[in-house]
Structure formats: C-alpha cells, structure tokens
Amino acid sequence: MRGRRGAVRPAPGQSREPRYDAVLFDLFTALLDSQPLWREVGGSPAAGASWREESSRLAYSAGPYRPFVETVAQAARLAGVPSTRAADLLRGMGEQLGPWPEAPDVLRRLSECVRIGVVTNCSEELGQLAAARVGVRFETVVTAEAAGAYKPRPEPYRLALERLRVQPGRALFVAGSPGDIAGARGAGMDVCWHNRLQLALGELEPPLAELDSLAPLLALAAR
C-alpha cells in the first residue's frame, strides 16, 4: 500500500473498532476487472484501451446523465471502434466480468463491521447486474442514471450517502481511477485509490492511501 498513511494494524488481541460507518466503491475498476473485456470487444489491446479512455473521459465530462449506451458508442467512434460493438460490450459488462481475486472475501469481512455500497457511472440495469458479479450483498448500488448525473459530480456520491444515512465524514470511498478521487473528496469523504492498473495520479492531491490490492482495506477501515 502506498500513500500518506500506511496500513493500520492493531496489536495482537486488540479489537478493531470501525473507523468509518460506510465504505463505498467504484465498480468497474475498483472491484471488477473489466480491462480484458474492453480489449476483446475493441479488437486489440490498443483499441480497447483507447475506447475505455474515451468512454471515461466522456462520462466524467458529461455532467447531467445521458444514456450510458450513447456515451459508450460515441467513445467507440472516437477510438476508431465500430459503434455497433457498444451493445456487445455492455452485455459483457453485465454478464461476464469477474471481481479482483481478493474482493469477495475482503468485502464480506468488511460488511461485518461497516455498511458497503457502490457508486458507478452507468445505467441502472447494468449497475445492478454488474454489482451482482462481485458476489457480495451491497446495501446500496447507486448509478449515474439513478442520480441524474455522472461522477465526478457530487450527486451520485451524495445519493449513496443519503441512502445509507451516513455523514460524509464517516464514509470512505474506494476509487478506481484518478477522476473519482477529487469527486468523492469534494463530496466530503476520505478517499483511497485501488490503483490496480498502475495509473498516474497526475496533478491531483494524493488520496488517503494508494493500494495495489483491496486487502489493506480491512485495516484502513479500522482504527
């Protein structure tokens, strides 16, 4: 784990007191490994990476919600991928994706002491289908469609907090990409970054912690 704070490890026999009341997650990067699907449907690693990058850029700059399939199809055209493949990609995102190996166990253990939920930039139908692929029960799954806006606008984060009845200062957000860091922080939450893909932070203020695995969350969420 990297970042301004390391993992918090209690002494032997010391009980873990929850540091937060809720932990919220990005879905398609922080919890699910979607990279192979983008490459497969895009036709090559380069095309898939470009398509995903354009899709993220369009969603993060969209503001008010527009149908996610339109965003993905437009991103395909910009990346030189046939826009007709958007439907195949979205179908695969709801039916084929798997979680990072440690995710189910970490989230099940985390849910024993805090409330867990998802905040994701997609349609309501896809968000529910994809969240089920993680293999754990979330107390809320907030989509851009339900919130009426895409992250990093505050509406999706705030809706998740409202549904869980948790104050921002008592919630930790686990980002999957740099764009989520500022958005969740702006909504008043502490943020850690599950940087499994080794992306660059750029000019953003560093998060609470940068992780290459979800395992340290169990300690990070405890005092």
Secondary structure in CASP SS format (residue, H / E / C, confidence):
PFRMAT SS
TARGET T0000
AUTHOR 0000-0000-0000
METHOD secondary structure of the structure
MODEL  1
M C 1.00
R E 1.00
G C 1.00
R C 1.00
R C 1.00
G C 1.00
A C 1.00
V C 1.00
R C 1.00
P C 1.00
A C 1.00
P C 1.00
G C 1.00
Q C 1.00
S C 1.00
R C 1.00
E C 1.00
P E 1.00
R C 1.00
Y C 1.00
D C 1.00
A E 1.00
V E 1.00
L E 1.00
F E 1.00
D C 1.00
L C 1.00
F C 1.00
T C 1.00
A C 1.00
L C 1.00
L E 1.00
D C 1.00
S C 1.00
Q H 1.00
P H 1.00
L H 1.00
W H 1.00
R H 1.00
E H 1.00
V H 1.00
G H 1.00
G C 1.00
S C 1.00
P H 1.00
A H 1.00
A H 1.00
G H 1.00
A H 1.00
S H 1.00
W H 1.00
R H 1.00
E H 1.00
E H 1.00
S H 1.00
S H 1.00
R H 1.00
L H 1.00
A H 1.00
Y H 1.00
S H 1.00
A H 1.00
G C 1.00
P E 1.00
Y C 1.00
R C 1.00
P C 1.00
F H 1.00
V H 1.00
E H 1.00
T H 1.00
V H 1.00
A H 1.00
Q H 1.00
A H 1.00
A H 1.00
R H 1.00
L H 1.00
A C 1.00
G C 1.00
V C 1.00
P C 1.00
S C 1.00
T C 1.00
R H 1.00
A H 1.00
A H 1.00
D H 1.00
L H 1.00
L H 1.00
R H 1.00
G H 1.00
M H 1.00
G H 1.00
E H 1.00
Q C 1.00
L C 1.00
G C 1.00
P E 1.00
W C 1.00
P C 1.00
E C 1.00
A H 1.00
P H 1.00
D H 1.00
V H 1.00
L H 1.00
R H 1.00
R H 1.00
L H 1.00
S C 1.00
E C 1.00
C C 1.00
V C 1.00
R E 1.00
I E 1.00
G E 1.00
V E 1.00
V E 1.00
T E 1.00
N C 1.00
C C 1.00
S C 1.00
E H 1.00
E H 1.00
L H 1.00
G H 1.00
Q H 1.00
L H 1.00
A H 1.00
A H 1.00
A H 1.00
R C 1.00
V C 1.00
G C 1.00
V C 1.00
R C 1.00
F C 1.00
E C 1.00
T E 1.00
V E 1.00
V E 1.00
T E 1.00
A H 1.00
E H 1.00
A H 1.00
A H 1.00
G C 1.00
A E 1.00
Y C 1.00
K C 1.00
P C 1.00
R C 1.00
P H 1.00
E H 1.00
P H 1.00
Y H 1.00
R H 1.00
L H 1.00
A H 1.00
L H 1.00
E H 1.00
R H 1.00
L H 1.00
R C 1.00
V C 1.00
Q C 1.00
P H 1.00
G H 1.00
R H 1.00
A E 1.00
L E 1.00
F E 1.00
V E 1.00
A E 1.00
G C 1.00
S C 1.00
P H 1.00
G H 1.00
D H 1.00
I H 1.00
A H 1.00
G H 1.00
A H 1.00
R H 1.00
G H 1.00
A C 1.00
G C 1.00
M C 1.00
D E 1.00
V E 1.00
C E 1.00
W E 1.00
H E 1.00
N C 1.00
R C 1.00
L C 1.00
Q C 1.00
L C 1.00
A C 1.00
L C 1.00
G C 1.00
E C 1.00
L C 1.00
E C 1.00
P C 1.00
P C 1.00
L C 1.00
A E 1.00
E E 1.00
L E 1.00
D C 1.00
S C 1.00
L C 1.00
A C 1.00
P C 1.00
L H 1.00
L H 1.00
A H 1.00
L H 1.00
A C 1.00
A E 1.00
R C 1.00
END
